[in-house]
């Protein structure tokens, strides 16, 4: 069974507007139905795991929002990007344990998770970029290869669990009898013990090392997004899975651009003659310079749209937003004598006789000039 292809709402049998209480009730029902201690069908274990996974996503507001927007790609990751997803899932039966106090499956110990903060530029966030991270983490000891024993000494079967790595006990609950499996306290689930501890790691089986790993920052990523890289956390020890690495992404502010969804926002300045007569101006985009046409009589605050010059929609193969250019008309603060004369003549052509200093117009020359263009 491929659980990632089934809709999580369908798995739990709830509508998309289900409340947290609805989700909890649905999970109880489905978990009891498919729990391997109660259901002996061959696919019961996979169905139980599928129910667990669906509830973990939909009961977490952040994961649910990502799933509702992007589907399984939002929580399970994208192929070829070097990471498995934006969020992860716990071990088999984790949520069931929190409801019923035990599971027939042992949830093995894992290595500790690690967190890493990285900042990327606005443009790198828009297009995606590989980044090298240098992390310090626990890894299997090179001397003993992680088995904790001094090379040449014997490793024996754990007397506490007789080599099983776990111990069992039966528990009666309101829902019936369940067998609870826990990690052996003697060998910590490793099924064996050593007679002489490794000198390098003092019998821990692990040592701290510095590693460089490459992470692909996906195109269109937003500030505050958390990437999950499975298995790149601390070593879990012999026979136990590693922890995960959470990479927190910070997107730096850009001097030119702002972002709204997948659209890029910017401001471009126009002088008063360009706004009046029209023409062509060049503006910066994420792809380089682009020319836009200014229509005669353009007003300050007008928005010009450049199609497809925005940010790639995350999870898409190339669909991009637009660039929105807000035009801001700049009135000149100083004019030379000739320019002043030309503006005076222009003003008079609009029927404005008293302009400039001492004209009695509290807005001055340019205020009257603007009123003329606005038809006032």
Secondary structure per residue as TSV (DSSP state, phi and psi in degrees):
chain	resnum	aa	ss	phi	psi
A	1	X	-	360.0	135.3
A	2	X	-	-106.5	96.6
A	3	X	G	-66.5	-27.3
A	4	X	G	-67.4	-16.7
A	5	X	G	-89.0	-11.3
A	6	X	S	-92.4	139.3
A	7	X	-	-66.8	132.0
A	8	X	H	-63.3	-34.8
A	9	X	H	-66.2	-36.3
A	10	X	H	-67.1	-39.7
A	11	X	H	-58.5	-43.9
A	12	X	H	-86.9	-12.2
A	13	X	T	71.3	40.9
A	14	X	-	-128.9	155.5
A	15	X	-	-74.9	167.2
A	16	X	T	-70.5	-17.9
A	17	X	T	-99.8	21.7
A	18	X	-	-62.3	142.2
A	19	X	-	-81.0	171.2
A	20	X	H	-61.3	-36.4
A	21	X	H	-68.2	-38.1
A	22	X	H	-62.3	-42.8
A	23	X	H	-63.5	-41.6
A	24	X	H	-64.7	-43.3
A	25	X	H	-64.4	-42.5
A	26	X	H	-64.5	-38.9
A	27	X	H	-64.3	-44.6
A	28	X	H	-55.2	-45.9
A	29	X	H	-64.5	-48.6
A	30	X	H	-70.3	-37.2
A	31	X	H	-65.1	-41.1
A	32	X	H	-66.6	-37.0
A	33	X	H	-64.8	-40.2
A	34	X	H	-107.2	5.3
A	35	X	-	-62.0	129.2
A	36	X	T	-57.8	-22.4
A	37	X	T	-73.8	-21.5
A	38	X	T	-109.9	-25.7
A	39	X	-	-118.3	115.8
A	40	X	-	-96.4	8.8
A	41	X	S	-64.9	152.3
A	42	X	T	-63.0	-29.4
A	43	X	T	-100.1	11.3
A	44	X	H	-60.8	-41.0
A	45	X	H	-62.0	-42.8
A	46	X	H	-68.0	-38.6
A	47	X	H	-65.8	-39.2
A	48	X	H	-63.8	-41.7
A	49	X	H	-64.3	-38.6
A	50	X	H	-63.6	-42.3
A	51	X	H	-63.1	-44.5
A	52	X	H	-58.0	-46.6
A	53	X	H	-63.4	-44.7
A	54	X	H	-61.3	-41.9
A	55	X	H	-68.8	-38.9
A	56	X	H	-60.8	-36.3
A	57	X	H	-75.2	-51.0
A	58	X	H	-74.2	-21.4
A	59	X	T	-86.2	-8.4
A	60	X	S	-103.5	116.5
A	61	X	H	-54.2	-41.0
A	62	X	H	-68.6	-46.2
A	63	X	H	-64.3	-40.7
A	64	X	H	-61.2	-42.7
A	65	X	H	-62.7	-41.8
A	66	X	H	-65.2	-41.1
A	67	X	H	-66.4	-43.0
A	68	X	H	-62.7	-33.9
A	69	X	H	-85.2	-42.9
A	70	X	H	-112.8	-6.1
A	71	X	T	73.1	-152.4
A	72	X	T	-65.2	-25.2
A	73	X	H	-63.5	-28.4
A	74	X	H	-73.9	-20.9
A	75	X	H	-119.6	-15.6
A	76	X	H	-110.0	-4.9
A	77	X	-	92.5	-175.6
A	78	X	-	-130.8	145.3
A	79	X	T	-68.1	141.8
A	80	X	T	78.6	10.4
A	81	X	S	-107.8	1.1
A	82	X	S	81.2	10.9
A	83	X	S	-148.5	158.4
A	84	X	-	-92.1	-14.8
A	85	X	B	165.5	177.3
A	86	X	S	-86.9	-25.6
A	87	X	S	-142.9	162.0
A	88	X	-	-119.6	178.7
A	89	X	-	-118.9	148.7
A	90	X	-	-77.1	-177.2
A	91	X	-	-71.3	168.4
A	92	X	T	-60.7	123.3
A	93	X	T	85.1	7.0
A	94	X	H	-57.8	-50.4
A	95	X	H	-67.7	-36.3
A	96	X	H	-60.5	-39.8
A	97	X	H	-59.3	-40.3
A	98	X	H	-67.7	-25.1
A	99	X	H	-87.3	-41.8
A	100	X	H	-118.0	-1.2
A	101	X	S	81.5	10.2
A	102	X	-	174.6	159.4
A	103	X	-	-141.0	153.5
A	104	X	S	-78.3	-6.8
A	105	X	S	-109.5	138.5
A	106	X	-	-80.1	128.0
A	107	X	-	-89.0	107.3
A	108	X	-	-66.2	154.4
A	109	X	-	-63.2	149.6
A	110	X	-	-124.1	159.2
A	111	X	-	-67.5	160.2
A	112	X	-	-67.8	145.2
A	113	X	-	-77.1	150.9
A	114	X	E	-118.6	153.0
A	115	X	E	-125.3	143.7
A	116	X	E	-141.5	134.6
A	117	X	E	-104.1	132.0
A	118	X	E	-138.7	139.5
A	119	X	E	-108.6	139.3
A	120	X	E	-127.1	157.4
A	121	X	-	-73.6	164.3
A	122	X	H	-57.6	-45.0
A	123	X	H	-68.3	-39.0
A	124	X	H	-64.1	-37.3
A	125	X	H	-66.7	-33.7
A	126	X	H	-70.1	-41.0
A	127	X	H	-105.4	-12.3
A	128	X	-	85.5	150.4
A	129	X	E	-163.3	143.3
A	130	X	E	-78.0	140.0
A	131	X	E	-130.4	138.0
A	132	X	E	-95.3	127.1
A	133	X	E	-109.7	138.9
A	134	X	E	-109.6	114.2
A	135	X	E	-123.6	151.2
A	136	X	E	-107.3	127.2
A	137	X	E	-151.6	163.5
A	138	X	E	-80.9	131.8
A	139	X	E	-131.8	163.4
A	140	X	E	-55.8	138.0
A	141	X	-	-63.0	132.6
A	142	X	T	-70.1	-31.5
A	143	X	T	-70.2	-46.7
A	144	X	T	-102.7	2.1
A	145	X	T	59.3	26.8
A	146	X	T	86.8	-0.8
A	147	X	S	-90.9	1.5
A	148	X	-	76.1	-9.5
A	149	X	B	-96.7	143.4
A	150	X	-	-61.1	131.1
A	151	X	T	-50.5	133.9
A	152	X	T	93.1	-9.8
A	153	X	S	-99.7	164.9
A	154	X	-	-86.6	142.9
A	155	X	E	-110.0	127.2
A	156	X	E	-116.4	163.1
A	157	X	E	-67.2	137.3
A	158	X	-	-64.3	125.2
A	159	X	T	-73.4	-19.0
A	160	X	T	-74.5	-36.5
A	161	X	T	-120.9	3.4
A	162	X	T	57.0	39.9
A	163	X	T	82.6	8.5
A	164	X	S	-89.9	-24.1
A	165	X	S	80.7	-0.6
A	166	X	E	-152.2	157.1
A	167	X	E	-124.2	152.1
A	168	X	E	-119.8	149.1
A	169	X	E	-148.4	149.3
A	170	X	E	-96.1	137.1
A	171	X	E	-130.9	133.1
A	172	X	E	-96.8	132.4
A	173	X	E	-130.1	177.1
A	174	X	T	-59.5	-29.1
A	175	X	T	-90.6	-0.1
A	176	X	E	126.5	-167.0
A	177	X	E	-95.2	130.6
A	178	X	E	-127.5	146.2
A	179	X	E	-96.6	120.5
A	180	X	E	-98.6	130.8
A	181	X	E	-112.4	127.3
A	182	X	E	-127.9	160.6
A	183	X	E	-68.1	139.2
A	184	X	-	-62.4	124.5
A	185	X	T	-71.1	-18.3
A	186	X	T	-77.5	-49.2
A	187	X	T	-108.1	2.7
A	188	X	T	56.4	35.1
A	189	X	T	85.3	2.5
A	190	X	S	-89.4	-4.8
A	191	X	S	72.7	-3.6
A	192	X	E	-148.4	161.1
A	193	X	E	-131.7	165.0
A	194	X	E	-113.4	154.4
A	195	X	S	-92.5	-35.7
A	196	X	S	-128.6	118.4
A	197	X	B	-70.6	147.2
A	198	X	-	-59.9	134.0
A	199	X	T	-71.4	-30.9
A	200	X	T	-74.7	-43.3
A	201	X	T	-106.9	5.0
A	202	X	T	56.6	34.6
A	203	X	T	81.4	8.5
A	204	X	S	-82.4	-24.9
A	205	X	S	81.3	-1.7
A	206	X	E	-137.3	154.6
A	207	X	E	-143.7	154.3
A	208	X	E	-85.3	133.8
A	209	X	E	-139.1	158.5
A	210	X	E	-101.1	131.2
A	211	X	E	-131.3	150.7
A	212	X	E	-110.8	126.6
A	213	X	E	-129.4	149.6
A	214	X	E	-101.1	133.4
A	215	X	E	-121.0	133.5
A	216	X	E	-90.1	113.7
A	217	X	E	-79.3	118.8
A	218	X	-	-72.6	147.8
A	219	X	T	-62.2	136.0
A	220	X	T	89.3	5.9
A	221	X	-	-66.2	145.8
A	222	X	-	-106.7	159.6
A	223	X	T	-60.1	133.9
A	224	X	T	91.7	-2.2
A	225	X	-	-69.8	146.2
A	226	X	E	-117.7	119.6
A	227	X	E	-93.1	143.5
A	228	X	E	-115.8	123.9
A	229	X	E	-115.0	108.5
A	230	X	T	-66.7	138.9
A	231	X	T	77.8	3.6
A	232	X	-	-103.1	17.5
A	233	X	S	-91.4	-153.2
A	234	X	S	-67.9	150.5
A	235	X	-	-64.2	138.1
A	236	X	-	-88.9	-4.7
A	237	X	-	97.2	177.8
A	238	X	T	-63.0	123.8
A	239	X	T	77.5	5.5
A	240	X	S	-123.0	139.2
A	241	X	-	-68.5	151.8
A	242	X	-	-72.1	162.3
A	243	X	-	-75.6	-177.6
A	244	X	-	-109.1	162.6
A	245	X	E	-112.6	123.0
A	246	X	E	-102.2	122.6
A	247	X	E	-109.0	114.4
A	248	X	E	-89.2	125.7
A	249	X	E	-101.5	125.5
A	250	X	E	-111.5	131.9
A	251	X	E	-105.4	122.6
A	252	X	-	-72.6	149.3
A	253	X	-	-70.7	147.7
A	254	X	-	-104.9	147.6
A	255	X	S	-70.2	-24.7
A	256	X	S	-108.1	-43.9
A	257	X	-	-105.7	149.5
A	258	X	E	-120.8	171.3
A	259	X	E	-128.9	139.6
A	260	X	E	-137.5	102.0
A	261	X	T	64.8	-125.5
A	262	X	T	-96.5	1.2
A	263	X	E	-91.5	147.8
A	264	X	E	-105.2	133.6
A	265	X	E	-112.5	142.3
A	266	X	E	-155.7	166.3
A	267	X	E	-119.1	135.8
A	268	X	E	-122.2	138.1
A	269	X	E	-95.0	140.7
A	270	X	E	-122.9	141.3
A	271	X	E	-81.6	165.4
A	272	X	H	-66.6	-29.6
A	273	X	H	-73.1	-39.3
A	274	X	H	-63.4	-42.7
A	275	X	H	-64.2	-33.6
A	276	X	H	-78.5	-45.2
A	277	X	H	-96.1	-18.6
A	278	X	-	85.0	175.6
A	279	X	E	153.1	-158.5
A	280	X	E	-124.5	132.9
A	281	X	E	-125.6	157.3
A	282	X	E	-106.4	131.3
A	283	X	E	-124.2	156.0
A	284	X	E	-80.6	139.0
A	285	X	E	-129.2	174.2
A	286	X	T	-64.2	-21.2
A	287	X	T	-99.8	1.8
A	288	X	E	121.5	-163.7
A	289	X	E	-77.8	148.4
A	290	X	E	-144.0	139.2
A	291	X	E	-89.1	139.3
A	292	X	E	-129.3	148.4
A	293	X	E	-89.1	132.8
A	294	X	E	-103.4	122.1
A	295	X	-	-81.9	147.4
A	296	X	T	-57.2	139.1
A	297	X	T	80.0	18.0
A	298	X	-	-62.3	135.0
A	299	X	-	-98.7	152.5
A	300	X	T	-62.1	135.0
A	301	X	T	98.9	-6.8
A	302	X	-	-62.4	140.3
A	303	X	E	-106.4	125.1
A	304	X	E	-105.0	135.1
A	305	X	E	-109.9	129.5
A	306	X	E	-108.3	107.7
A	307	X	T	-64.6	136.6
A	308	X	T	71.0	12.8
A	309	X	-	-102.9	13.2
A	310	X	S	-90.9	-148.1
A	311	X	-	-99.4	141.3
A	312	X	B	-64.0	133.1
A	313	X	-	-68.0	125.0
A	314	X	T	-62.7	133.3
A	315	X	T	92.0	-9.0
A	316	X	S	-96.0	166.5
A	317	X	S	-90.0	0.7
A	318	X	S	163.0	-3.1
A	319	X	-	-66.4	126.2
A	320	X	B	-121.9	156.4
A	321	X	-	-78.4	-166.4
A	322	X	-	-111.3	168.2
A	323	X	E	-106.5	127.0
A	324	X	E	-106.5	119.1
A	325	X	E	-107.6	114.4
A	326	X	E	-89.2	124.9
A	327	X	E	-91.3	127.9
A	328	X	E	-119.4	118.6
A	329	X	E	-85.1	127.6
A	330	X	E	-104.5	123.0
A	331	X	-	-87.7	128.6
A	332	X	-	-64.0	138.6
A	333	X	S	-86.1	-28.5
A	334	X	-	-133.7	138.1
A	335	X	-	-127.3	145.4
A	336	X	-	-79.8	178.0
A	337	X	H	-61.6	-42.5
A	338	X	H	-64.9	-45.0
A	339	X	H	-63.1	-38.4
A	340	X	H	-63.8	-41.5
A	341	X	H	-62.5	-42.4
A	342	X	H	-62.8	-40.7
A	343	X	H	-68.7	-35.9
A	344	X	H	-62.1	-44.6
A	345	X	H	-63.6	-40.1
A	346	X	H	-63.9	-42.7
A	347	X	H	-61.0	-41.7
A	348	X	H	-65.6	-30.1
A	349	X	H	-68.1	-20.0
A	350	X	T	-93.9	5.9
A	351	X	T	86.8	17.4
A	352	X	-	-99.7	109.1
A	353	X	-	-93.6	-32.2
A	354	X	S	-113.6	96.7
A	355	X	-	-133.5	165.7
A	356	X	S	81.6	-165.9
A	357	X	T	-63.9	137.3
A	358	X	T	75.1	11.5
A	359	X	S	-79.0	-14.0
A	360	X	S	86.8	-3.8
A	361	X	-	-90.8	116.4
A	362	X	T	-66.0	-18.9
A	363	X	T	-88.6	-8.9
A	364	X	H	76.0	-173.6
A	365	X	H	-59.9	-49.2
A	366	X	H	-72.3	-26.9
A	367	X	H	-66.5	-43.6
A	368	X	H	-66.2	-36.9
A	369	X	H	-63.7	-42.0
A	370	X	H	-65.6	-38.4
A	371	X	H	-62.4	-36.5
A	372	X	H	-63.9	-42.1
A	373	X	H	-67.8	-29.3
A	374	X	T	-85.2	-1.3
A	375	X	T	79.7	23.3
A	376	X	-	-99.6	360.0
